Amino acid sequence: MLIAGVLAAGTVVGTGAWAATEHAHEHAADAHALKLNAGKKWATDEPLRQGMTKIRDAVDAKLPAVHRGKLSAAQYDALGREIDAQIAQIVQNCKLDPQADEVLHAILAEMMAGNETLQGKNAKAKRSAGVVKVVRTLEQYGQYFEHPGWAAPKAGH
C-alpha cells in the first residue's frame, strides 16, 4: 500500500525526519488530487475510524486554549505526540482499497505538515497555524471518507 510504504518510514525514523521532507510531502499531497469514489465517500475500517476519532478528540479538547492563546509549548508538544501516535497506529493497522489509500495519504501528508508546525518545527509559522491545518485535514477526511457520526472540530472562534 502506498501509505504504508511512504508513511511507515516516518514512523520508524520519527517525525524529525519528516521535517526535512515536509516540502516534498506538500508537493506529494498536491499531486494526489483528493477525489471521491465515483461520487461517493471512500469506505473506512475500524483502525482508521478509531485513529481519526482520537486525533479529532485530542484537537477538539485543546481548541479553546488555542483560541485564547493559552496553550503552552508543552501542551502543543503533547498534542503533537498524540497525533503522531495515532497516525502511526493508522499506518500500521489500516487496510484500505489502493485508491482510497492514495486519497488518505494526501490527507495524512497534510496533517503531518500541520503537526510539524504545531510542534514548533516550522520557525516561520505560529503553532496555532499548525492546529488550523490539522483541523482542515480532519474536515477533508470527513468530506472524502465514510465515517458514521463524524464531525470535525471547528477551527473558527
mmCIF file of the C-alpha atoms, coordinates in Angstrom:
data_MODEL
# 
_entry.id   MODEL 
# 
loop_
_atom_site.group_PDB 
_atom_site.id 
_atom_site.type_symbol 
_atom_site.label_atom_id 
_atom_site.label_alt_id 
_atom_site.label_comp_id 
_atom_site.label_asym_id 
_atom_site.label_entity_id 
_atom_site.label_seq_id 
_atom_site.pdbx_PDB_ins_code 
_atom_site.Cartn_x 
_atom_site.Cartn_y 
_atom_site.Cartn_z 
_atom_site.occupancy 
_atom_site.B_iso_or_equiv 
_atom_site.pdbx_formal_charge 
_atom_site.auth_seq_id 
_atom_site.auth_comp_id 
_atom_site.auth_asym_id 
_atom_site.auth_atom_id 
_atom_site.pdbx_PDB_model_num 
ATOM 1   C CA . MET A 1 1   ? 0.000   0.000  0.000  1.00 0.00 ? 1   MET A CA 1 
ATOM 2   C CA . LEU A 1 2   ? 1.218   3.449  -0.860 1.00 0.00 ? 2   LEU A CA 1 
ATOM 3   C CA . ILE A 1 3   ? 0.502   4.919  2.532  1.00 0.00 ? 3   ILE A CA 1 
ATOM 4   C CA . ALA A 1 4   ? 2.120   2.058  4.407  1.00 0.00 ? 4   ALA A CA 1 
ATOM 5   C CA . GLY A 1 5   ? 5.287   2.296  2.355  1.00 0.00 ? 5   GLY A CA 1 
ATOM 6   C CA . VAL A 1 6   ? 5.626   6.050  2.426  1.00 0.00 ? 6   VAL A CA 1 
ATOM 7   C CA . LEU A 1 7   ? 4.464   6.762  5.958  1.00 0.00 ? 7   LEU A CA 1 
ATOM 8   C CA . ALA A 1 8   ? 5.950   3.718  7.677  1.00 0.00 ? 8   ALA A CA 1 
ATOM 9   C CA . ALA A 1 9   ? 9.392   5.141  7.018  1.00 0.00 ? 9   ALA A CA 1 
ATOM 10  C CA . GLY A 1 10  ? 8.447   8.228  9.009  1.00 0.00 ? 10  GLY A CA 1 
ATOM 11  C CA . THR A 1 11  ? 7.093   6.084  11.817 1.00 0.00 ? 11  THR A CA 1 
ATOM 12  C CA . VAL A 1 12  ? 10.341  4.133  12.066 1.00 0.00 ? 12  VAL A CA 1 
ATOM 13  C CA . VAL A 1 13  ? 12.683  7.126  11.994 1.00 0.00 ? 13  VAL A CA 1 
ATOM 14  C CA . GLY A 1 14  ? 10.409  9.529  13.844 1.00 0.00 ? 14  GLY A CA 1 
ATOM 15  C CA . THR A 1 15  ? 8.758   12.722 12.794 1.00 0.00 ? 15  THR A CA 1 
ATOM 16  C CA . GLY A 1 16  ? 12.017  14.654 12.952 1.00 0.00 ? 16  GLY A CA 1 
ATOM 17  C CA . ALA A 1 17  ? 12.922  13.077 9.641  1.00 0.00 ? 17  ALA A CA 1 
ATOM 18  C CA . TRP A 1 18  ? 9.658   14.353 8.218  1.00 0.00 ? 18  TRP A CA 1 
ATOM 19  C CA . ALA A 1 19  ? 10.758  17.942 8.833  1.00 0.00 ? 19  ALA A CA 1 
ATOM 20  C CA . ALA A 1 20  ? 13.479  17.510 6.226  1.00 0.00 ? 20  ALA A CA 1 
ATOM 21  C CA . THR A 1 21  ? 10.981  16.213 3.692  1.00 0.00 ? 21  THR A CA 1 
ATOM 22  C CA . GLU A 1 22  ? 7.995   18.374 4.603  1.00 0.00 ? 22  GLU A CA 1 
ATOM 23  C CA . HIS A 1 23  ? 8.362   20.346 1.380  1.00 0.00 ? 23  HIS A CA 1 
ATOM 24  C CA . ALA A 1 24  ? 8.283   17.121 -0.628 1.00 0.00 ? 24  ALA A CA 1 
ATOM 25  C CA . HIS A 1 25  ? 5.187   15.962 1.247  1.00 0.00 ? 25  HIS A CA 1 
ATOM 26  C CA . GLU A 1 26  ? 3.375   19.177 0.408  1.00 0.00 ? 26  GLU A CA 1 
ATOM 27  C CA . HIS A 1 27  ? 4.083   18.598 -3.268 1.00 0.00 ? 27  HIS A CA 1 
ATOM 28  C CA . ALA A 1 28  ? 3.060   14.943 -2.958 1.00 0.00 ? 28  ALA A CA 1 
ATOM 29  C CA . ALA A 1 29  ? -0.274  15.986 -1.479 1.00 0.00 ? 29  ALA A CA 1 
ATOM 30  C CA . ASP A 1 30  ? -0.779  18.443 -4.339 1.00 0.00 ? 30  ASP A CA 1 
ATOM 31  C CA . ALA A 1 31  ? -0.024  15.701 -6.869 1.00 0.00 ? 31  ALA A CA 1 
ATOM 32  C CA . HIS A 1 32  ? -2.688  13.418 -5.396 1.00 0.00 ? 32  HIS A CA 1 
ATOM 33  C CA . ALA A 1 33  ? -5.949  15.154 -6.139 1.00 0.00 ? 33  ALA A CA 1 
ATOM 34  C CA . LEU A 1 34  ? -8.492  14.446 -3.474 1.00 0.00 ? 34  LEU A CA 1 
ATOM 35  C CA . LYS A 1 35  ? -11.320 12.602 -5.152 1.00 0.00 ? 35  LYS A CA 1 
ATOM 36  C CA . LEU A 1 36  ? -14.430 10.691 -4.223 1.00 0.00 ? 36  LEU A CA 1 
ATOM 37  C CA . ASN A 1 37  ? -15.128 7.079  -5.136 1.00 0.00 ? 37  ASN A CA 1 
ATOM 38  C CA . ALA A 1 38  ? -17.399 7.525  -8.169 1.00 0.00 ? 38  ALA A CA 1 
ATOM 39  C CA . GLY A 1 39  ? -19.178 10.353 -6.359 1.00 0.00 ? 39  GLY A CA 1 
ATOM 40  C CA . LYS A 1 40  ? -19.345 8.543  -3.012 1.00 0.00 ? 40  LYS A CA 1 
ATOM 41  C CA . LYS A 1 41  ? -17.169 8.672  0.070  1.00 0.00 ? 41  LYS A CA 1 
ATOM 42  C CA . TRP A 1 42  ? -14.460 6.036  0.452  1.00 0.00 ? 42  TRP A CA 1 
ATOM 43  C CA . ALA A 1 43  ? -15.037 3.131  2.830  1.00 0.00 ? 43  ALA A CA 1 
ATOM 44  C CA . THR A 1 44  ? -13.090 3.111  6.096  1.00 0.00 ? 44  THR A CA 1 
ATOM 45  C CA . ASP A 1 45  ? -12.057 0.399  8.507  1.00 0.00 ? 45  ASP A CA 1 
ATOM 46  C CA . GLU A 1 46  ? -12.099 0.329  12.294 1.00 0.00 ? 46  GLU A CA 1 
ATOM 47  C CA . PRO A 1 47  ? -8.386  1.229  12.805 1.00 0.00 ? 47  PRO A CA 1 
ATOM 48  C CA . LEU A 1 48  ? -8.798  4.322  10.602 1.00 0.00 ? 48  LEU A CA 1 
ATOM 49  C CA . ARG A 1 49  ? -12.010 5.405  12.324 1.00 0.00 ? 49  ARG A CA 1 
ATOM 50  C CA . GLN A 1 50  ? -10.507 4.891  15.790 1.00 0.00 ? 50  GLN A CA 1 
ATOM 51  C CA . GLY A 1 51  ? -7.316  6.791  14.967 1.00 0.00 ? 51  GLY A CA 1 
ATOM 52  C CA . MET A 1 52  ? -9.074  9.719  13.326 1.00 0.00 ? 52  MET A CA 1 
ATOM 53  C CA . THR A 1 53  ? -11.579 9.920  16.185 1.00 0.00 ? 53  THR A CA 1 
ATOM 54  C CA . LYS A 1 54  ? -8.748  10.066 18.725 1.00 0.00 ? 54  LYS A CA 1 
ATOM 55  C CA . ILE A 1 55  ? -6.977  12.788 16.729 1.00 0.00 ? 55  ILE A CA 1 
ATOM 56  C CA . ARG A 1 56  ? -10.222 14.766 16.436 1.00 0.00 ? 56  ARG A CA 1 
ATOM 57  C CA . ASP A 1 57  ? -10.960 14.424 20.148 1.00 0.00 ? 57  ASP A CA 1 
ATOM 58  C CA . ALA A 1 58  ? -7.415  15.446 21.146 1.00 0.00 ? 58  ALA A CA 1 
ATOM 59  C CA . VAL A 1 59  ? -7.525  18.531 18.910 1.00 0.00 ? 59  VAL A CA 1 
ATOM 60  C CA . ASP A 1 60  ? -11.074 19.425 19.944 1.00 0.00 ? 60  ASP A CA 1 
ATOM 61  C CA . ALA A 1 61  ? -10.105 19.340 23.630 1.00 0.00 ? 61  ALA A CA 1 
ATOM 62  C CA . LYS A 1 62  ? -7.307  21.876 23.037 1.00 0.00 ? 62  LYS A CA 1 
ATOM 63  C CA . LEU A 1 63  ? -9.108  24.294 20.693 1.00 0.00 ? 63  LEU A CA 1 
ATOM 64  C CA . PRO A 1 64  ? -10.487 26.603 23.411 1.00 0.00 ? 64  PRO A CA 1 
ATOM 65  C CA . ALA A 1 65  ? -6.976  27.147 24.812 1.00 0.00 ? 65  ALA A CA 1 
ATOM 66  C CA . VAL A 1 66  ? -5.544  27.589 21.295 1.00 0.00 ? 66  VAL A CA 1 
ATOM 67  C CA . HIS A 1 67  ? -8.177  30.245 20.508 1.00 0.00 ? 67  HIS A CA 1 
ATOM 68  C CA . ARG A 1 68  ? -7.393  32.102 23.743 1.00 0.00 ? 68  ARG A CA 1 
ATOM 69  C CA . GLY A 1 69  ? -3.633  31.878 23.110 1.00 0.00 ? 69  GLY A CA 1 
ATOM 70  C CA . LYS A 1 70  ? -3.264  29.916 26.347 1.00 0.00 ? 70  LYS A CA 1 
ATOM 71  C CA . LEU A 1 71  ? -1.890  26.571 25.112 1.00 0.00 ? 71  LEU A CA 1 
ATOM 72  C CA . SER A 1 72  ? 1.640   26.146 26.451 1.00 0.00 ? 72  SER A CA 1 
ATOM 73  C CA . ALA A 1 73  ? 4.577   24.840 24.428 1.00 0.00 ? 73  ALA A CA 1 
ATOM 74  C CA . ALA A 1 74  ? 4.450   21.622 26.467 1.00 0.00 ? 74  ALA A CA 1 
ATOM 75  C CA . GLN A 1 75  ? 0.745   21.219 25.669 1.00 0.00 ? 75  GLN A CA 1 
ATOM 76  C CA . TYR A 1 76  ? 1.366   21.775 21.950 1.00 0.00 ? 76  TYR A CA 1 
ATOM 77  C CA . ASP A 1 77  ? 4.153   19.186 22.109 1.00 0.00 ? 77  ASP A CA 1 
ATOM 78  C CA . ALA A 1 78  ? 1.907   16.675 23.893 1.00 0.00 ? 78  ALA A CA 1 
ATOM 79  C CA . LEU A 1 79  ? -0.830  17.204 21.304 1.00 0.00 ? 79  LEU A CA 1 
ATOM 80  C CA . GLY A 1 80  ? 1.716   16.654 18.549 1.00 0.00 ? 80  GLY A CA 1 
ATOM 81  C CA . ARG A 1 81  ? 2.895   13.412 20.132 1.00 0.00 ? 81  ARG A CA 1 
ATOM 82  C CA . GLU A 1 82  ? -0.706  12.167 20.370 1.00 0.00 ? 82  GLU A CA 1 
ATOM 83  C CA . ILE A 1 83  ? -1.295  12.969 16.695 1.00 0.00 ? 83  ILE A CA 1 
ATOM 84  C CA . ASP A 1 84  ? 1.977   11.215 15.777 1.00 0.00 ? 84  ASP A CA 1 
ATOM 85  C CA . ALA A 1 85  ? 0.951   8.133  17.769 1.00 0.00 ? 85  ALA A CA 1 
ATOM 86  C CA . GLN A 1 86  ? -2.453  7.943  16.112 1.00 0.00 ? 86  GLN A CA 1 
ATOM 87  C CA . ILE A 1 87  ? -1.015  8.410  12.613 1.00 0.00 ? 87  ILE A CA 1 
ATOM 88  C CA . ALA A 1 88  ? 1.414   5.566  13.347 1.00 0.00 ? 88  ALA A CA 1 
ATOM 89  C CA . GLN A 1 89  ? -1.490  3.380  14.525 1.00 0.00 ? 89  GLN A CA 1 
ATOM 90  C CA . ILE A 1 90  ? -3.453  4.170  11.377 1.00 0.00 ? 90  ILE A CA 1 
ATOM 91  C CA . VAL A 1 91  ? -0.490  3.387  9.130  1.00 0.00 ? 91  VAL A CA 1 
ATOM 92  C CA . GLN A 1 92  ? 0.221   0.127  10.939 1.00 0.00 ? 92  GLN A CA 1 
ATOM 93  C CA . ASN A 1 93  ? -3.317  -1.213 11.063 1.00 0.00 ? 93  ASN A CA 1 
ATOM 94  C CA . CYS A 1 94  ? -5.455  0.424  8.375  1.00 0.00 ? 94  CYS A CA 1 
ATOM 95  C CA . LYS A 1 95  ? -6.207  -1.672 5.286  1.00 0.00 ? 95  LYS A CA 1 
ATOM 96  C CA . LEU A 1 96  ? -7.924  0.287  2.518  1.00 0.00 ? 96  LEU A CA 1 
ATOM 97  C CA . ASP A 1 97  ? -8.527  -0.084 -1.181 1.00 0.00 ? 97  ASP A CA 1 
ATOM 98  C CA . PRO A 1 98  ? -5.436  1.243  -3.047 1.00 0.00 ? 98  PRO A CA 1 
ATOM 99  C CA . GLN A 1 99  ? -7.315  4.254  -4.447 1.00 0.00 ? 99  GLN A CA 1 
ATOM 100 C CA . ALA A 1 100 ? -8.743  5.128  -1.024 1.00 0.00 ? 100 ALA A CA 1 
ATOM 101 C CA . ASP A 1 101 ? -5.263  4.662  0.406  1.00 0.00 ? 101 ASP A CA 1 
ATOM 102 C CA . GLU A 1 102 ? -3.930  7.240  -2.059 1.00 0.00 ? 102 GLU A CA 1 
ATOM 103 C CA . VAL A 1 103 ? -6.550  9.800  -1.001 1.00 0.00 ? 103 VAL A CA 1 
ATOM 104 C CA . LEU A 1 104 ? -5.848  9.078  2.670  1.00 0.00 ? 104 LEU A CA 1 
ATOM 105 C CA . HIS A 1 105 ? -2.107  9.506  2.030  1.00 0.00 ? 105 HIS A CA 1 
ATOM 106 C CA . ALA A 1 106 ? -2.704  13.020 0.689  1.00 0.00 ? 106 ALA A CA 1 
ATOM 107 C CA . ILE A 1 107 ? -4.767  13.933 3.757  1.00 0.00 ? 107 ILE A CA 1 
ATOM 108 C CA . LEU A 1 108 ? -2.286  12.426 6.233  1.00 0.00 ? 108 LEU A CA 1 
ATOM 109 C CA . ALA A 1 109 ? 0.654   14.133 4.496  1.00 0.00 ? 109 ALA A CA 1 
ATOM 110 C CA . GLU A 1 110 ? -1.035  17.499 5.050  1.00 0.00 ? 110 GLU A CA 1 
ATOM 111 C CA . MET A 1 111 ? -1.923  16.520 8.615  1.00 0.00 ? 111 MET A CA 1 
ATOM 112 C CA . MET A 1 112 ? 1.723   15.663 9.305  1.00 0.00 ? 112 MET A CA 1 
ATOM 113 C CA . ALA A 1 113 ? 2.818   19.031 7.910  1.00 0.00 ? 113 ALA A CA 1 
ATOM 114 C CA . GLY A 1 114 ? 0.349   20.766 10.237 1.00 0.00 ? 114 GLY A CA 1 
ATOM 115 C CA . ASN A 1 115 ? 1.517   18.610 13.112 1.00 0.00 ? 115 ASN A CA 1 
ATOM 116 C CA . GLU A 1 116 ? 5.137   19.625 12.494 1.00 0.00 ? 116 GLU A CA 1 
ATOM 117 C CA . THR A 1 117 ? 4.060   23.279 12.702 1.00 0.00 ? 117 THR A CA 1 
ATOM 118 C CA . LEU A 1 118 ? 2.034   22.823 15.886 1.00 0.00 ? 118 LEU A CA 1 
ATOM 119 C CA . GLN A 1 119 ? 5.067   21.150 17.467 1.00 0.00 ? 119 GLN A CA 1 
ATOM 120 C CA . GLY A 1 120 ? 7.141   24.256 16.731 1.00 0.00 ? 120 GLY A CA 1 
ATOM 121 C CA . LYS A 1 121 ? 9.264   22.676 14.000 1.00 0.00 ? 121 LYS A CA 1 
ATOM 122 C CA . ASN A 1 122 ? 8.423   25.405 11.483 1.00 0.00 ? 122 ASN A CA 1 
ATOM 123 C CA . ALA A 1 123 ? 10.028  28.582 12.816 1.00 0.00 ? 123 ALA A CA 1 
ATOM 124 C CA . LYS A 1 124 ? 8.220   30.737 10.247 1.00 0.00 ? 124 LYS A CA 1 
ATOM 125 C CA . ALA A 1 125 ? 4.725   29.808 11.430 1.00 0.00 ? 125 ALA A CA 1 
ATOM 126 C CA . LYS A 1 126 ? 2.792   30.086 14.666 1.00 0.00 ? 126 LYS A CA 1 
ATOM 127 C CA . ARG A 1 127 ? 1.975   26.807 16.377 1.00 0.00 ? 127 ARG A CA 1 
ATOM 128 C CA . SER A 1 128 ? -1.707  27.700 16.249 1.00 0.00 ? 128 SER A CA 1 
ATOM 129 C CA . ALA A 1 129 ? -1.475  27.723 12.431 1.00 0.00 ? 129 ALA A CA 1 
ATOM 130 C CA . GLY A 1 130 ? -0.493  24.062 12.641 1.00 0.00 ? 130 GLY A CA 1 
ATOM 131 C CA . VAL A 1 131 ? -3.624  23.320 14.649 1.00 0.00 ? 131 VAL A CA 1 
ATOM 132 C CA . VAL A 1 132 ? -5.716  25.069 11.988 1.00 0.00 ? 132 VAL A CA 1 
ATOM 133 C CA . LYS A 1 133 ? -4.075  22.934 9.291  1.00 0.00 ? 133 LYS A CA 1 
ATOM 134 C CA . VAL A 1 134 ? -4.777  19.740 11.253 1.00 0.00 ? 134 VAL A CA 1 
ATOM 135 C CA . VAL A 1 135 ? -8.423  20.810 11.667 1.00 0.00 ? 135 VAL A CA 1 
ATOM 136 C CA . ARG A 1 136 ? -8.671  21.391 7.904  1.00 0.00 ? 136 ARG A CA 1 
ATOM 137 C CA . THR A 1 137 ? -7.349  17.889 7.228  1.00 0.00 ? 137 THR A CA 1 
ATOM 138 C CA . LEU A 1 138 ? -9.929  16.480 9.645  1.00 0.00 ? 138 LEU A CA 1 
ATOM 139 C CA . GLU A 1 139 ? -12.598 18.338 7.656  1.00 0.00 ? 139 GLU A CA 1 
ATOM 140 C CA . GLN A 1 140 ? -11.223 16.858 4.422  1.00 0.00 ? 140 GLN A CA 1 
ATOM 141 C CA . TYR A 1 141 ? -11.273 13.393 5.947  1.00 0.00 ? 141 TYR A CA 1 
ATOM 142 C CA . GLY A 1 142 ? -14.993 13.795 6.623  1.00 0.00 ? 142 GLY A CA 1 
ATOM 143 C CA . GLN A 1 143 ? -15.607 15.030 3.082  1.00 0.00 ? 143 GLN A CA 1 
ATOM 144 C CA . TYR A 1 144 ? -13.884 12.061 1.440  1.00 0.00 ? 144 TYR A CA 1 
ATOM 145 C CA . PHE A 1 145 ? -14.317 9.134  3.845  1.00 0.00 ? 145 PHE A CA 1 
ATOM 146 C CA . GLU A 1 146 ? -17.418 7.394  5.183  1.00 0.00 ? 146 GLU A CA 1 
ATOM 147 C CA . HIS A 1 147 ? -17.241 7.642  8.969  1.00 0.00 ? 147 HIS A CA 1 
ATOM 148 C CA . PRO A 1 148 ? -20.640 7.370  10.677 1.00 0.00 ? 148 PRO A CA 1 
ATOM 149 C CA . GLY A 1 149 ? -21.243 10.246 13.089 1.00 0.00 ? 149 GLY A CA 1 
ATOM 150 C CA . TRP A 1 150 ? -18.110 12.133 12.006 1.00 0.00 ? 150 TRP A CA 1 
ATOM 151 C CA . ALA A 1 151 ? -17.889 15.823 12.841 1.00 0.00 ? 151 ALA A CA 1 
ATOM 152 C CA . ALA A 1 152 ? -14.607 17.694 12.547 1.00 0.00 ? 152 ALA A CA 1 
ATOM 153 C CA . PRO A 1 153 ? -13.651 20.293 15.170 1.00 0.00 ? 153 PRO A CA 1 
ATOM 154 C CA . LYS A 1 154 ? -14.473 23.890 14.296 1.00 0.00 ? 154 LYS A CA 1 
ATOM 155 C CA . ALA A 1 155 ? -11.336 25.997 13.841 1.00 0.00 ? 155 ALA A CA 1 
ATOM 156 C CA . GLY A 1 156 ? -13.200 29.318 13.941 1.00 0.00 ? 156 GLY A CA 1 
ATOM 157 C CA . HIS A 1 157 ? -13.521 31.411 17.096 1.00 0.00 ? 157 HIS A CA 1 
# 
